[in-house]
């Protein structure tokens, strides 16, 4: 059995392999230590580079 500790709260996770233990710790971290209220702003204006080229008279 391999163990991995959560770096945020110290909870220990066990698994058959280190990868299994890390997966369990990662799921725990995502469910308990990520701010779900954060949102990523969309950077694009709904246009892609080809639309911009066409509007500027360039050929793709």
N, CA, C and O atoms as a printed pandas DataFrame, in Angstrom:
     atom_number atom_name residue_name chain_id  residue_number  x_coord  y_coord  z_coord
0              1         N          UNK        A               1    0.837   -1.190    0.000
1              2        CA          UNK        A               1    0.000    0.000    0.000
2              3         C          UNK        A               1    0.877    1.246    0.000
3              4         O          UNK        A               1    1.877    1.329    0.713
4              5         N          UNK        A               2    0.478    2.198   -0.809
5              6        CA          UNK        A               2    1.171    3.481   -0.871
6              7         C          UNK        A               2    0.277    4.544   -0.244
7              8         O          UNK        A               2   -0.947    4.419   -0.278
8              9         N          UNK        A               3    0.873    5.585    0.324
9             10        CA          UNK        A               3    0.102    6.668    0.926
10            11         C          UNK        A               3    0.551    8.006    0.375
11            12         O          UNK        A               3    1.716    8.200    0.029
12            13         N          UNK        A               4   -0.408    8.932    0.302
13            14        CA          UNK        A               4   -0.137   10.302   -0.125
14            15         C          UNK        A               4   -0.917   11.221    0.804
15            16         O          UNK        A               4   -2.083   10.964    1.104
16            17         N          UNK        A               5   -0.270   12.298    1.261
17            18        CA          UNK        A               5   -0.923   13.263    2.147
18            19         C          UNK        A               5   -1.388   14.476    1.359
19            20         O          UNK        A               5   -0.699   14.941    0.451
20            21         N          UNK        A               6   -2.565   14.985    1.715
21            22        CA          UNK        A               6   -3.074   16.210    1.113
22            23         C          UNK        A               6   -2.224   17.376    1.621
23            24         O          UNK        A               6   -2.054   17.519    2.831
24            25         N          UNK        A               7   -1.685   18.212    0.729
25            26        CA          UNK        A               7   -0.841   19.319    1.174
26            27         C          UNK        A               7   -1.637   20.435    1.871
27            28         O          UNK        A               7   -1.050   21.287    2.538
28            29         N          UNK        A               8   -2.963   20.432    1.721
29            30        CA          UNK        A               8   -3.777   21.488    2.313
30            31         C          UNK        A               8   -4.250   21.150    3.720
31            32         O          UNK        A               8   -4.189   22.000    4.608
32            33         N          UNK        A               9   -4.725   19.916    3.941
33            34        CA          UNK        A               9   -5.295   19.583    5.245
34            35         C          UNK        A               9   -4.583   18.429    5.937
35            36         O          UNK        A               9   -4.849   18.153    7.107
36            37         N          UNK        A              10   -3.678   17.750    5.230
37            38        CA          UNK        A              10   -2.919   16.679    5.846
38            39         C          UNK        A              10   -3.599   15.320    5.854
39            40         O          UNK        A              10   -3.031   14.354    6.364
40            41         N          UNK        A              11   -4.810   15.225    5.298
41            42        CA          UNK        A              11   -5.498   13.935    5.256
42            43         C          UNK        A              11   -4.672   12.951    4.424
43            44         O          UNK        A              11   -4.098   13.323    3.400
44            45         N          UNK        A              12   -4.617   11.700    4.870
45            46        CA          UNK        A              12   -3.811   10.678    4.211
46            47         C          UNK        A              12   -4.697    9.781    3.350
47            48         O          UNK        A              12   -5.782    9.372    3.764
48            49         N          UNK        A              13   -4.211    9.483    2.147
49            50        CA          UNK        A              13   -4.941    8.630    1.210
50            51         C          UNK        A              13   -4.085    7.427    0.879
51            52         O          UNK        A              13   -2.888    7.555    0.621
52            53         N          UNK        A              14   -4.711    6.246    0.888
53            54        CA          UNK        A              14   -4.001    5.001    0.597
54            55         C          UNK        A              14   -4.488    4.425   -0.717
55            56         O          UNK        A              14   -5.653    4.571   -1.087
56            57         N          UNK        A              15   -3.577    3.770   -1.413
57            58        CA          UNK        A              15   -3.930    3.113   -2.650
58            59         C          UNK        A              15   -3.016    1.942   -2.924
59            60         O          UNK        A              15   -1.954    1.814   -2.314
60            61         N          UNK        A              16   -3.430    1.084   -3.847
61            62        CA          UNK        A              16   -2.615   -0.072   -4.229
62            63         C          UNK        A              16   -1.256    0.369   -4.772
63            64         O          UNK        A              16   -0.239   -0.288   -4.553
64            65         N          UNK        A              17   -1.264    1.499   -5.487
65            66        CA          UNK        A              17   -0.030    2.054   -6.036
66            67         C          UNK        A              17    0.015    3.536   -5.696
67            68         O          UNK        A              17   -0.972    4.104   -5.228
68            69         N          UNK        A              18    1.161    4.156   -5.931
69            70        CA          UNK        A              18    1.282    5.592   -5.682
70            71         C          UNK        A              18    0.321    6.361   -6.581
71            72         O          UNK        A              18   -0.264    7.357   -6.157
72            73         N          UNK        A              19    0.157    5.907   -7.812
73            74        CA          UNK        A              19   -0.759    6.581   -8.743
74            75         C          UNK        A              19   -2.194    6.523   -8.232
75            76         O          UNK        A              19   -2.932    7.502   -8.339
76            77         N          UNK        A              20   -2.589    5.387   -7.682
77            78        CA          UNK        A              20   -3.939    5.244   -7.137
78            79         C          UNK        A              20   -4.144    6.181   -5.944
79            80         O          UNK        A              20   -5.188    6.824   -5.831
80            81         N          UNK        A              21   -3.155    6.256   -5.059
81            82        CA          UNK        A              21   -3.247    7.133   -3.895
82            83         C          UNK        A              21   -3.282    8.591   -4.328
83            84         O          UNK        A              21   -4.030    9.389   -3.763
84            85         N          UNK        A              22   -2.476    8.945   -5.330
85            86        CA          UNK        A              22   -2.468   10.328   -5.828
86            87         C          UNK        A              22   -3.793   10.683   -6.482
87            88         O          UNK        A              22   -4.253   11.819   -6.371
88            89         N          UNK        A              23   -4.409    9.729   -7.162
89            90        CA          UNK        A              23   -5.717    9.970   -7.777
90            91         C          UNK        A              23   -6.758   10.274   -6.706
91            92         O          UNK        A              23   -7.542   11.214   -6.842
92            93         N          UNK        A              24   -6.764    9.477   -5.643
93            94        CA          UNK        A              24   -7.706    9.708   -4.545
94            95         C          UNK        A              24   -7.470   11.073   -3.908
95            96         O          UNK        A              24   -8.421   11.793   -3.604
96            97         N          UNK        A              25   -6.203   11.430   -3.707
97            98        CA          UNK        A              25   -5.867   12.731   -3.124
98            99         C          UNK        A              25   -6.279   13.856   -4.058
99           100         O          UNK        A              25   -6.755   14.896   -3.600
100          101         N          UNK        A              26   -6.103   13.664   -5.363
101          102        CA          UNK        A              26   -6.486   14.685   -6.335
102          103         C          UNK        A              26   -7.982   14.923   -6.361
103          104         O          UNK        A              26   -8.427   16.066   -6.460
104          105         N          UNK        A              27   -8.765   13.851   -6.272
105          106        CA          UNK        A              27  -10.223   13.987   -6.227
106          107         C          UNK        A              27  -10.628   14.735   -4.958
107          108         O          UNK        A              27  -11.475   15.627   -5.002
108          109         N          UNK        A              28  -10.019   14.370   -3.829
109          110        CA          UNK        A              28  -10.288   15.047   -2.559
110          111         C          UNK        A              28   -9.958   16.528   -2.671
111          112         O          UNK        A              28  -10.740   17.376   -2.239
112          113         N          UNK        A              29   -8.801   16.842   -3.252
113          114        CA          UNK        A              29   -8.369   18.234   -3.376
114          115         C          UNK        A              29   -9.337   19.019   -4.252
115          116         O          UNK        A              29   -9.684   20.155   -3.928
116          117         N          UNK        A              30   -9.775   18.425   -5.355
117          118        CA          UNK        A              30  -10.703   19.108   -6.261
118          119         C          UNK        A              30  -12.057   19.352   -5.595
119          120         O          UNK        A              30  -12.679   20.393   -5.809
120          121         N          UNK        A              31  -12.511   18.396   -4.793
121          122        CA          UNK        A              31  -13.820   18.526   -4.157
122          123         C          UNK        A              31  -13.800   19.431   -2.937
123          124         O          UNK        A              31  -14.823   20.031   -2.607
124          125         N          UNK        A              32  -12.661   19.548   -2.256
125          126        CA          UNK        A              32  -12.628   20.250   -0.973
126          127         C          UNK        A              32  -11.764   21.508   -0.920
127          128         O          UNK        A              32  -11.935   22.332   -0.022
128          129         N          UNK        A              33  -10.848   21.667   -1.856
129          130        CA          UNK        A              33   -9.913   22.780   -1.738
130          131         C          UNK        A              33   -9.872   23.672   -2.972
131          132         O          UNK        A              33   -8.909   24.417   -3.158
132          133         N          UNK        A              34  -10.897   23.612   -3.817
133          134        CA          UNK        A              34  -10.954   24.465   -5.006
134          135         C          UNK        A              34  -12.149   25.387   -4.853
135          136         O          UNK        A              34  -13.240   24.940   -4.501
136          137         N          UNK        A              35  -11.949   26.664   -5.114
137          138        CA          UNK        A              35  -13.037   27.630   -5.009
138          139         C          UNK        A              35  -13.924   27.500   -6.244
139          140         O          UNK        A              35  -13.539   27.917   -7.336
140          141         N          UNK        A              36  -15.109   26.921   -6.068
141          142        CA          UNK        A              36  -16.033   26.705   -7.182
142          143         C          UNK        A              36  -16.699   27.988   -7.665
143          144         O          UNK        A              36  -17.347   27.992   -8.711
144          145         N          UNK        A              37  -16.546   29.071   -6.916
145          146        CA          UNK        A              37  -17.168   30.332   -7.306
146          147         C          UNK        A              37  -16.350   31.086   -8.348
147          148         O          UNK        A              37  -16.835   32.029   -8.971
148          149         N          UNK        A              38  -15.110   30.660   -8.527
149          150        CA          UNK        A              38  -14.275   31.318   -9.524
150          151         C          UNK        A              38  -14.735   30.929  -10.923
151          152         O          UNK        A              38  -15.094   29.779  -11.177
152          153         N          UNK        A              39  -14.719   31.884  -11.806
153          154        CA          UNK        A              39  -15.037   31.579  -13.193
154          155         C          UNK        A              39  -13.951   32.172  -14.078
155          156         O          UNK        A              39  -13.334   33.183  -13.742
156          157         N          UNK        A              40  -13.738   31.542  -15.180
157          158        CA          UNK        A              40  -12.742   32.003  -16.122
158          159         C          UNK        A              40  -13.436   32.872  -17.156
159          160         O          UNK        A              40  -14.417   32.458  -17.773
160          161         N          UNK        A              41  -12.917   34.080  -17.338
161          162        CA          UNK        A              41  -13.521   34.962  -18.322
162          163         C          UNK        A              41  -13.161   34.499  -19.723
163          164         O          UNK        A              41  -12.046   34.041  -19.972
164          165         N          UNK        A              42  -14.099   34.622  -20.614
165          166        CA          UNK        A              42  -13.852   34.254  -21.992
166          167         C          UNK        A              42  -13.034   35.367  -22.650
167          168         O          UNK        A              42  -13.424   36.534  -22.615
168          169         N          UNK        A              43  -11.930   35.009  -23.233
169          170        CA          UNK        A              43  -11.023   35.998  -23.793
170          171         C          UNK        A              43  -11.456   36.464  -25.180
171          172         O          UNK        A              43  -11.205   37.609  -25.556
172          173         N          UNK        A              44  -12.102   35.590  -25.937
173          174        CA          UNK        A              44  -12.453   35.950  -27.306
174          175         C          UNK        A              44  -13.730   36.767  -27.350
175          176         O          UNK        A              44  -14.519   36.775  -26.405
176          177         N          UNK        A              45  -13.913   37.446  -28.453
177          178        CA          UNK        A              45  -15.103   38.261  -28.652
178          179         C          UNK        A              45  -16.111   37.520  -29.519
179          180         O          UNK        A              45  -17.009   38.140  -30.089
180          181         N          UNK        A              46  -15.975   36.219  -29.622
181          182        CA          UNK        A              46  -16.866   35.453  -30.482
182          183         C          UNK        A              46  -16.407   35.435  -31.931
183          184         O          UNK        A              46  -17.133   34.977  -32.814
184          185         N          UNK        A              47  -15.207   35.930  -32.172
185          186        CA          UNK        A              47  -14.646   35.920  -33.523
186          187         C          UNK        A              47  -13.343   35.139  -33.483
187          188         O          UNK        A              47  -12.618   35.164  -32.488
188          189         N          UNK        A              48  -13.064   34.462  -34.555
189          190        CA          UNK        A              48  -11.782   33.773  -34.595
190          191         C          UNK        A              48  -10.830   34.523  -35.531
191          192         O          UNK        A              48  -11.228   35.503  -36.162
192          193         N          UNK        A              49   -9.610   34.080  -35.622
193          194        CA          UNK        A              49   -8.582   34.782  -36.390
194          195         C          UNK        A              49   -8.928   34.851  -37.876
195          196         O          UNK        A              49   -8.566   35.816  -38.551
196          197         N          UNK        A              50   -9.627   33.836  -38.393
197          198        CA          UNK        A              50   -9.993   33.847  -39.809
198          199         C          UNK        A              50  -10.995   34.971  -40.074
199          200         O          UNK        A              50  -10.890   35.668  -41.083
200          201         N          UNK        A              51  -11.966   35.150  -39.174
201          202        CA          UNK        A              51  -12.917   36.250  -39.326
202          203         C          UNK        A              51  -12.198   37.589  -39.328
203          204         O          UNK        A              51  -12.539   38.480  -40.106
204          205         N          UNK        A              52  -11.200   37.734  -38.454
205          206        CA          UNK        A              52  -10.446   38.989  -38.402
206          207         C          UNK        A              52   -9.676   39.213  -39.700
207          208         O          UNK        A              52   -9.640   40.331  -40.214
208          209         N          UNK        A              53   -9.055   38.146  -40.239
209          210        CA          UNK        A              53   -8.325   38.280  -41.495
210          211         C          UNK        A              53   -9.266   38.693  -42.613
211          212         O          UNK        A              53   -8.936   39.569  -43.413
212          213         N          UNK        A              54  -10.425   38.073  -42.674
213          214        CA          UNK        A              54  -11.376   38.392  -43.740
214          215         C          UNK        A              54  -11.840   39.834  -43.633
215          216         O          UNK        A              54  -11.979   40.517  -44.648
216          217         N          UNK        A              55  -12.081   40.307  -42.415
217          218        CA          UNK        A              55  -12.546   41.679  -42.242
218          219         C          UNK        A              55  -11.446   42.680  -42.593
219          220         O          UNK        A              55  -11.741   43.835  -42.902
220          221         N          UNK        A              56  -10.186   42.254  -42.549
221          222        CA          UNK        A              56   -9.068   43.119  -42.895
222          223         C          UNK        A              56   -8.655   42.941  -44.357
223          224         O          UNK        A              56   -7.698   43.567  -44.812
224          225         N          UNK        A              57   -9.362   42.102  -45.082
225          226        CA          UNK        A              57   -9.068   41.895  -46.493
226          227         C          UNK        A              57   -7.919   40.932  -46.740
227          228         O          UNK        A              57   -7.420   40.864  -47.863
228          229         N          UNK        A              58   -7.486   40.195  -45.743
229          230        CA          UNK        A              58   -6.397   39.233  -45.911
230          231         C          UNK        A              58   -6.972   37.896  -46.339
231          232         O          UNK        A              58   -8.152   37.616  -46.128
232          233         N          UNK        A              59   -6.117   37.067  -46.949
233          234        CA          UNK        A              59   -6.526   35.724  -47.349
234          235         C          UNK        A              59   -5.989   34.717  -46.349
235          236         O          UNK        A              59   -4.843   34.822  -45.912
236          237         N          UNK        A              60   -6.795   33.759  -45.990
237          238        CA          UNK        A              60   -6.393   32.762  -44.988
238          239         C          UNK        A              60   -5.420   31.774  -45.550
239          240         O          UNK        A              60   -4.980   30.868  -44.841
